[in-house]
Amino acid sequence: MGTLLESARGYVDAGGLSTYYEAVGTGDPLVMLHGGFTPVETLGGLTALFTDAYRVYSPERRGQGRMPDIPGPITYEIMAEDTIAFIDALGLGPVHVVGWSDGANVGLITALRRPDLVRKLVLIGTAEHVSGCTPIAQAMLPQLTAEQLPPMLIQAYAELSPDGPEHLAVVVEKLAPALAVTSVRLPDLARVAAPTLVMAADDDMVSIAHLEAMRDALPDGQVAVVPGTSHALPLEKPELTARLIRDFLADVQVTRLMPMR
């Protein structure tokens, strides 16, 4: 599939879940995981900067984008299993995984549960657990409501969701507890087999000190802080974000002349 030049979009049966996805570009497979409550279009500007060298697959997740809500809870662990099923359904693995915000948490759990599927992992704008977030984010996330979402996300949901715009409040109510209650803790990062880049803005929900703690807990970790950006860094500075990621994904890494770790 990595040799296909044309773009594609549609649905695939991924473990019994009809999953909407888009694919574009040519090269090694890269799975791009959008942020919470957003469609794949949100990361379209970032995706376009990889398509010359990668075949980028962008799946949507249950209750988000074009995907209907499903009875029962929505957790990172459930969405990671959906992601694993998606990669398996298309026969893509091993792949590079780039996840932003909620997508980063989903990507992390995917890498922990199926290390054979993930070549390299990029986590943008997230902590492995809410305790690594800034105090403001820790107070906000578990009590998040639909009205607190950026207007662009509310509008995108209204335009795309098969459940109708009023259902956004239900999805937020279901997903908000998952932001604070996850199965991953800092010591678990020692089990991540894939080389991992931990990236965030200098004005993000995750603290910079916690980024360093995540990097240090990983067997093969790097850290990047994008200056002059907020939690929406892939939208605010997509070119710089892509440059840092592409450098990390490269097969040949620079030789460290003065390592201190």
N, C-alpha and C positions, 0 to 999 in steps of 0.2 A: 504493500500500500504506500510505502514511502516514495515510490517513483511517480505517483500521480501528480500531474501539474494542476489539474482543474480543481475548482472548489466543489464541495459537496455538502449537502445538508439533508437531514431526514431523521428517521427514527430507527433504532435497533433494539431488539429484544435482549436486554441485559439482565439475566437472572430472573426473568419474568416481569421486569419493569421496562415498559416502552420508553426508551430514553432518547430525547432529542439531542442531536449534536451537529456541529459543523466541522468541516475539515478543509484545510487549504494549505498550499505550499508543497514543497518537495524536499525529501531528505529523511533523516532519522525521525522516528515518531516522537512527538512532544505533546503531552496532555496538559492543557491549560484549564485550571479550575477557577471559576469566577468566585467573587465574594458573595456573602449572604444577601439574599433577597434581590439578586441582580440577574439579568439574562446574560448570554454570552456576548452580546454587543458591547457591554460595558468595557471589556478588555480588548475590543476590536483594534484600537490604536496600538496596543502593545503587541497583539498577535501579528499584525501586519509587518512588524519589524523582525520577524523570525522566519517568514515564509520562503525566503530565498535559500535557506539552509535546512529547514525542518518542515516536516509534514505536521501541522498543528491540528490537534483534535480538541474540540471544545464541547464537552458534554454539559447539559444542564442537569440540575438536581431536583429531586421531588419537591413540589410546592413552589418552585421558583422558575422564572422565565415562562416557557411554554408548557412546563410540566405541571400536571394537576396535583393537588394535594391528595394524600392517601390516608385513610383512617389509621390512627395510631400515632405514636410519637415520631418526631424527627430529631435524630441525634447525629453527631459527627461519626459515630461508629456505624450507624445504619448507612449513612451516605458514603462512608469508605467502602463498605461491602458493595454498594451500588457501583462505585468507581471501579473496584476490582472486577465486577461482573462486566462492566463496559469494556475494559481493556481486554478481558478474556474473550468477550463476544466478537470483537473485531480482530482478535489474534495479533495484538500489537506488541505485547511485552517482549523484552524489557523496554521501557520508555523513560524519557525524561519527564518529570512532573514539576510543573510550576503552578503554585497555588497562592491566591491572594486572600487574606483575611480568613473567613470561614473555609474557603477553598484550601488554604494552607493547612489548617487543622485536619481537613479531610485527607489531604495528600500525605501528611505525616502519619496518620493512622494506616493509610494504605501501605506506606513503606514499611511500617512495623509489622503488619499482618502478612504482607506478601513481598518480602524483599527481592524475590526473583523477578518481580515485575518492574522494579524501579532502578534505573541506571544512575541518575542523579536527581536530586531533590532541591527545589527552591521554595522557601517559605517566606512570603511577603506579608509584613504587617500583622503578625500574630505572636502570641505566647503559646506554649504548649498547654498552659492552664491559666485561667483568669487571674490567679495570684501573681502572675508575672506582668500584669497590665499596670498602667498608671492608676493612682487612686481614683481619679475621675472616671476612668473606664470601668474599674471594678465596681463602682457604685451604679453606673449607668446600665451596663450590659444585662445583668440578670432581670432588670425591670424594664427593659426596652419595650416600647409600644410602636405601633405602626405610624403614629403621628410624629414620632421623633426621627423617622427616616428622612434622608434628603429628598426633596421634591422630585428630582429626576428618577429616583428609584420607585417612588409611589406612582409616577406617571407610566414608567415602563411596565410595572406590574399590571396596571389598569389596561394597557394596550395589548398585552401578550397573554395574560393568564387565562386559561380556559375556565377558571373558577369564578371569574368576575372580580372587579376591583374591591368589593366589600370583603372578599375572603382574605385579603392581605392581613387583616388584624388577627385572623385565626392562625395563619402561618407564623406570624411574629410571636404570638402567644405560645405556640408549640416549640419554636426554635430558640426563643430567648433563654429558657432554662439550660439548654445544651451549651450555651456560651460559657456557663459557669460550672457545669457538672460534666467533666470528661474523664475518660479512663487513663489519660496520660499524665505522668508527672516527670519532673526533670531527670531523675535517674533512668527513666525508660529510654531516654535518648541514646544511651550507651548501646542500645540494641539496633539502632538505625544503621544498616549496612551501607547504604548509598552515601557517597559524598554529598554534603548538604550545605547550601548557602542560606543563611538566615539574614533577611533584609528587612529594613523598616525605615520610616521617615524619622527625621529628627524632631518631629512634633506628632508622634503616633500614639496609638493606644497602648502599645507595649513599651516598657521602659528600656532605655539603652543598656542599662546595667543588666537587665534580664537577657537581652540579646547576647551579651558576652557570656552569661551563664549557660545559655543554650549552646553556643558555640563550643564552650569548654566541655560540655557534657557529651557532645557528639564525638564519635571516633574519628571522623574526618569532616570537620566543620570549618566554614568561613563565615565572616560577618560583614555586612555592608550597611552603612547609614547614608540615606539619600538626603542631602541638605536642602533646606528651604521647602520642605514638603510636609503634607499631613498624611493621614491614613489613606488618602486617595492618591498616593505617590505614583502608581502605574498610569493614572489618568493625568496627573499634573506634570510629570516629567517622564513620559514613556521612552524617549530616546536614551536618556541616561540609565533608566531602569533596565532597558533591553541590553545596553552595552555591558553593564555589569553582569547580567545573567549570561549573555553569550560568551563573555570571557570565562566565566565559571564553567560553562558547559563544554568548552573546548577540550579536545583530547589532550593537548599539550599545555601544561600549566607552567607559569614562570618559576624559575628556581629562586627560592628564598635565600638571599645572601646573608641576612642578619636575623635569623629566627630567634624569638624570645620565649617560645612555648615548647 
